Amino acid sequence: MVAPFFLSRTIDTEGEEPLKLRVGICQPYLLDKWKTEKVHQHKAILKKQTMLLAAMKPDLIVWPEASTPYALNLDRQWVEELSRQSGIPIFLGAVIREEQNSYNAVARVLPDKGFDPIWYAKRTLVPFGEYVPFPFRWIPGLRRLVGPVGNFTSGEFFQPLDLPKKGKEVVFGPLICYEDIFPGLARDAVRGGGDILFVTTNDAWFGEEGCAEQHAAHSVLRAVEVGRPVLRCGNAGWSGWIDPLGYQREVLEDETGSVYFEGAGVVEVSTWASRETFYLKFGDFFAQGCAAITFLILFALYWRKIPFFETLKS
């Protein structure tokens, strides 16, 4: 029974109201994203969804992982124009190219300043999906597994993204795609100042089976472990938010109840139940302690020649 280690006090906000943020989520369902003939179509979808959401006056608009057809820093004018016209900041997943390096990133585009040169780069890349690990990179032809973008370079540190709101700053802790399966990365994001975890992903790779829901289940665990809400923006499925207690509050669905569709919607994210958890304070101490105790018990039983081990040997 480990629940007591995750249930802790609500953060003391000294009488302040919990943060509430209206977020417009673009779920563009972009397929074959890297094909040149799809560029105009994909930009049109993102523009349409963004302007539709802008009419609902959200505080922020978010796009999914690697949503722009080209590297954002090299083709940023159209996104900057969208943010300027709408008057709303855009947080988006995009590729960033600097010299010979490509990064899978989350960046900000602001109505008054445009593309922000401070962005978060994915720290834990997918082997054979985003890079070819050593020593396999020396095998001829294997680099083609990583697709048209080529090998990504991993980020070296956590970079929070802040959003000014009524004199305050709401700090987002970005995680890209499957980074939300790593508890340590979510903990780093919150300890780095994150009020809200922001997971931007491209689950369209897996079709319309159960992968989007399975992936979202990991975000539920991260929300409970670190005591923070999780905002998720998927390319094709499971976009919405999860509160700090692990409840899936709002999910984008079509008229049939499916999460697999092209569409957009506004959700209201709140930090009302944010709290300092045992895991946030002490990390993997509890799990490591349990593993150490288990090892010592097994070693002691083996050392004393308990019949159980003799049975296993026979």
C-alpha positions as CSV (number, residue, x, y, z in Angstrom):
1,M,0.0,0.0,0.0
2,V,1.9,3.1,-1.2
3,A,-1.0,5.7,-1.4
4,P,0.1,7.5,1.8
5,F,3.3,8.5,0.1
6,F,1.5,10.3,-2.7
7,L,-1.2,12.0,-0.6
8,S,0.1,15.2,1.0
9,R,-0.9,18.7,1.8
10,T,-2.1,21.3,-0.7
11,I,0.4,24.0,-1.6
12,D,0.2,27.0,0.7
13,T,-0.8,29.9,-1.6
14,E,-1.2,32.4,1.3
15,G,-4.8,33.0,0.5
16,E,-4.3,33.4,-3.2
17,E,-6.8,31.9,-5.7
18,P,-5.7,28.8,-7.7
19,L,-4.4,29.5,-11.1
20,K,-7.0,29.2,-13.8
21,L,-6.0,29.2,-17.5
22,R,-8.2,28.9,-20.6
23,V,-6.2,27.0,-23.2
24,G,-7.1,26.4,-26.8
25,I,-5.9,23.1,-28.1
26,C,-5.2,22.4,-31.7
27,Q,-5.4,18.7,-32.7
28,P,-4.7,19.0,-36.5
29,Y,-4.3,15.2,-37.3
30,L,-1.4,15.8,-39.6
31,L,-0.2,12.8,-41.6
32,D,2.9,12.5,-43.8
33,K,4.1,15.7,-42.2
34,W,7.5,15.7,-43.9
35,K,6.3,15.5,-47.5
36,T,6.7,18.7,-49.4
37,E,3.4,18.4,-51.1
38,K,1.6,18.4,-47.7
39,V,3.1,21.7,-46.5
40,H,0.4,24.1,-47.8
41,Q,-2.4,21.8,-46.5
42,H,-0.9,21.4,-43.0
43,K,-0.3,25.1,-42.6
44,A,-3.9,25.8,-43.7
45,I,-5.2,23.4,-41.0
46,L,-3.1,24.9,-38.3
47,K,-4.1,28.5,-39.3
48,K,-7.8,27.5,-39.5
49,Q,-7.8,25.9,-36.0
50,T,-5.8,28.7,-34.5
51,M,-8.1,31.5,-35.7
52,L,-11.2,29.5,-34.6
53,L,-9.8,29.1,-31.1
54,A,-8.7,32.8,-31.1
55,A,-12.4,33.7,-31.5
56,M,-13.0,32.0,-28.1
57,K,-10.5,34.3,-26.4
58,P,-8.3,31.7,-24.6
59,D,-5.2,32.7,-22.6
60,L,-3.0,30.4,-24.6
61,I,-3.1,28.3,-27.8
62,V,-1.1,25.1,-28.0
63,W,0.0,22.9,-31.0
64,P,1.3,19.3,-30.9
65,E,4.8,17.9,-31.3
66,A,6.7,18.8,-34.4
67,S,3.7,20.5,-35.9
68,T,5.3,23.0,-38.3
69,P,6.4,21.6,-41.7
70,Y,9.8,23.2,-41.6
71,A,12.2,24.2,-38.7
72,L,10.4,26.9,-36.8
73,N,13.4,29.2,-36.5
74,L,13.9,29.1,-40.2
75,D,10.2,29.5,-41.2
76,R,8.7,31.4,-38.4
77,Q,6.9,34.4,-40.1
78,W,3.6,32.7,-40.6
79,V,3.4,31.5,-37.0
80,E,4.4,34.9,-35.7
81,E,1.7,36.5,-37.9
82,L,-0.9,34.1,-36.5
83,S,0.0,35.0,-32.9
84,R,0.0,38.7,-33.8
85,Q,-3.4,38.6,-35.5
86,S,-5.0,36.6,-32.7
87,G,-3.3,38.5,-29.9
88,I,-2.7,35.2,-28.2
89,P,0.6,33.4,-27.3
90,I,1.2,30.1,-29.0
91,F,3.2,27.2,-27.4
92,L,4.1,24.7,-30.0
93,G,6.1,21.6,-30.7
94,A,8.5,22.2,-33.6
95,V,11.8,21.2,-35.0
96,I,14.6,23.8,-34.3
97,R,17.8,23.7,-36.5
98,E,21.0,25.3,-35.4
99,E,24.0,24.8,-37.7
100,Q,24.3,21.0,-38.1
101,N,22.0,20.1,-35.2
102,S,18.3,19.5,-35.2
103,Y,16.2,19.6,-32.0
104,N,12.8,18.3,-31.2
105,A,11.6,21.3,-29.2
106,V,8.8,23.2,-27.5
107,A,8.9,26.9,-28.3
108,R,6.9,30.1,-27.6
109,V,5.6,32.6,-30.1
110,L,4.3,35.8,-28.5
111,P,2.0,38.4,-30.1
112,D,4.4,41.3,-29.4
113,K,7.8,39.6,-29.6
114,G,7.4,36.8,-32.0
115,F,9.5,33.6,-31.8
116,D,11.3,33.4,-28.5
117,P,14.9,32.1,-28.9
118,I,14.7,30.4,-25.5
119,W,13.1,27.0,-26.0
120,Y,13.0,23.5,-24.5
121,A,14.8,20.7,-26.3
122,K,13.7,17.1,-25.8
123,R,16.2,15.4,-23.4
124,T,15.3,11.7,-23.8
125,L,15.2,10.8,-27.5
126,V,13.7,7.6,-29.0
127,P,16.4,5.2,-30.1
128,F,16.1,4.3,-33.8
129,G,13.2,6.8,-34.0
130,E,14.9,10.1,-33.4
131,Y,18.6,9.0,-33.4
132,V,20.7,5.9,-34.0
133,P,22.6,5.0,-30.8
134,F,26.2,3.9,-30.7
135,P,27.5,1.5,-32.0
136,F,24.6,0.9,-34.4
137,R,25.2,4.2,-36.2
138,W,28.1,2.6,-38.0
139,I,25.9,0.0,-39.7
140,P,25.4,1.1,-43.3
141,G,21.8,2.3,-44.1
142,L,20.6,2.2,-40.5
143,R,20.4,6.0,-40.3
144,R,17.4,5.9,-42.6
145,L,15.3,4.5,-39.8
146,V,15.2,8.0,-38.2
147,G,13.3,9.5,-41.1
148,P,13.7,12.7,-43.2
149,V,14.7,14.9,-40.3
150,G,17.8,12.9,-39.5
151,N,19.4,12.4,-36.1
152,F,18.1,14.8,-33.4
153,T,20.4,16.2,-30.8
154,S,19.2,15.8,-27.2
155,G,18.7,18.7,-24.9
156,E,21.1,19.0,-22.0
157,F,18.8,20.7,-19.3
158,F,15.3,21.5,-18.4
159,Q,13.9,24.8,-19.7
160,P,10.7,26.1,-18.3
161,L,8.3,28.3,-20.4
162,D,6.4,31.1,-18.7
163,L,3.2,32.7,-19.7
164,P,2.4,36.2,-18.3
165,K,-1.2,36.3,-17.0
166,K,-2.8,39.3,-15.1
167,G,0.5,40.4,-13.5
168,K,1.6,36.8,-12.7
169,E,3.6,34.3,-14.5
170,V,2.3,30.8,-15.1
171,V,5.2,28.5,-15.6
172,F,4.9,25.5,-17.9
173,G,7.1,22.4,-17.6
174,P,7.3,21.0,-21.1
175,L,7.7,17.3,-21.9
176,I,7.8,16.0,-25.4
177,C,6.0,12.8,-26.4
178,Y,7.1,9.7,-24.4
179,E,9.1,11.8,-22.0
180,D,6.1,11.7,-19.7
181,I,6.8,8.0,-19.0
182,F,9.9,9.0,-17.1
183,P,9.0,10.2,-13.5
184,G,12.3,11.9,-13.0
185,L,11.8,14.2,-15.9
186,A,8.4,15.3,-14.6
187,R,9.9,15.9,-11.2
188,D,12.7,18.0,-12.7
189,A,10.1,20.1,-14.5
190,V,8.2,20.8,-11.3
191,R,11.3,21.4,-9.2
192,G,12.4,23.8,-12.0
193,G,9.3,25.9,-11.2
194,G,6.6,24.3,-13.3
195,D,3.0,25.1,-12.3
196,I,1.6,23.0,-15.1
197,L,3.2,20.1,-17.0
198,F,2.7,20.4,-20.8
199,V,3.0,17.2,-22.8
200,T,3.0,17.8,-26.6
201,T,3.0,14.6,-28.6
202,N,2.5,13.0,-32.0
203,D,0.5,9.8,-31.4
204,A,-0.6,9.7,-35.1
205,W,2.4,7.4,-35.6
206,F,0.4,4.6,-33.9
207,G,-2.9,4.8,-35.8
208,E,-6.3,4.7,-34.2
209,E,-5.9,1.9,-31.7
210,G,-5.3,2.0,-28.0
211,C,-1.9,3.7,-27.9
212,A,-3.2,7.3,-27.3
213,E,-5.1,6.2,-24.2
214,Q,-2.2,4.1,-23.0
215,H,0.1,7.0,-23.4
216,A,-2.3,9.4,-21.6
217,A,-2.4,6.9,-18.7
218,H,1.3,7.7,-18.1
219,S,0.4,11.4,-17.8
220,V,-2.1,10.5,-15.1
221,L,0.7,8.8,-13.1
222,R,2.9,11.9,-13.5
223,A,0.2,14.2,-12.3
224,V,-0.4,12.2,-9.1
225,E,3.3,11.7,-8.5
226,V,4.3,15.4,-8.7
227,G,1.0,17.0,-7.7
228,R,0.6,19.2,-10.7
229,P,-2.0,19.4,-13.5
230,V,-1.0,18.0,-16.9
231,L,-2.0,19.7,-20.2
232,R,-1.7,17.4,-23.2
233,C,-1.8,18.3,-26.9
234,G,-1.8,15.4,-29.3
235,N,-1.6,15.5,-33.1
236,A,-4.2,12.8,-33.6
237,G,-5.6,11.7,-30.2
238,W,-6.0,12.3,-26.5
239,S,-5.8,16.0,-26.0
240,G,-7.1,17.6,-22.8
241,W,-6.0,18.0,-19.2
242,I,-5.5,15.9,-16.1
243,D,-5.8,17.4,-12.6
244,P,-3.2,16.9,-9.8
245,L,-5.3,14.1,-8.3
246,G,-5.2,12.1,-11.5
247,Y,-8.7,12.8,-12.8
248,Q,-9.1,13.3,-16.6
249,R,-11.0,16.6,-16.4
250,E,-11.6,17.5,-20.1
251,V,-10.8,15.5,-23.2
252,L,-11.3,16.6,-26.8
253,E,-13.7,14.1,-28.5
254,D,-15.7,14.2,-31.7
255,E,-19.5,13.6,-32.0
256,T,-19.0,9.8,-31.7
257,G,-16.9,10.1,-28.6
258,S,-13.7,9.2,-30.3
259,V,-10.4,11.0,-29.5
260,Y,-9.1,10.3,-33.0
261,F,-10.2,13.3,-35.1
262,E,-9.1,16.6,-36.6
263,G,-10.5,19.4,-34.4
264,A,-9.9,22.0,-31.7
265,G,-11.3,23.0,-28.4
266,V,-10.8,25.2,-25.3
267,V,-10.3,23.7,-21.8
268,E,-9.9,25.4,-18.5
269,V,-6.9,24.2,-16.6
270,S,-6.7,24.8,-12.8
271,T,-4.1,24.3,-10.2
272,W,-6.6,24.0,-7.4
273,A,-5.4,20.6,-6.1
274,S,-1.7,21.2,-6.6
275,R,0.4,19.8,-3.7
276,E,3.8,18.9,-2.5
277,T,4.0,15.1,-2.8
278,F,6.4,12.6,-1.2
279,Y,7.9,11.8,-4.6
280,L,8.4,15.5,-5.4
281,K,10.3,15.9,-2.1
282,F,12.3,12.7,-2.0
283,G,12.4,11.3,-5.5
284,D,13.0,7.6,-5.9
285,F,14.0,7.2,-2.3
286,F,11.0,5.0,-1.4
287,A,11.4,2.7,-4.4
288,Q,15.2,2.4,-3.9
289,G,14.7,1.7,-0.2
290,C,12.2,-1.1,-1.0
291,A,14.6,-2.6,-3.6
292,A,17.5,-2.5,-1.1
293,I,15.4,-4.1,1.7
294,T,14.2,-6.8,-0.7
295,F,17.8,-7.6,-1.8
296,L,19.0,-7.8,1.8
297,I,16.1,-10.2,2.7
298,L,16.8,-12.4,-0.3
299,F,20.6,-12.4,0.4
300,A,19.9,-13.3,4.1
301,L,17.6,-16.2,3.1
302,Y,20.1,-17.5,0.7
303,W,23.0,-17.2,3.1
304,R,21.0,-19.2,5.7
305,K,20.2,-21.9,3.2
306,I,16.5,-21.6,3.5
307,P,14.7,-24.6,1.8
308,F,13.0,-22.3,-0.7
309,F,16.3,-21.7,-2.4
310,E,17.2,-25.3,-2.3
311,T,13.9,-26.1,-4.0
312,L,14.7,-23.6,-6.8
313,K,18.1,-25.2,-7.3
314,S,16.6,-28.7,-7.7
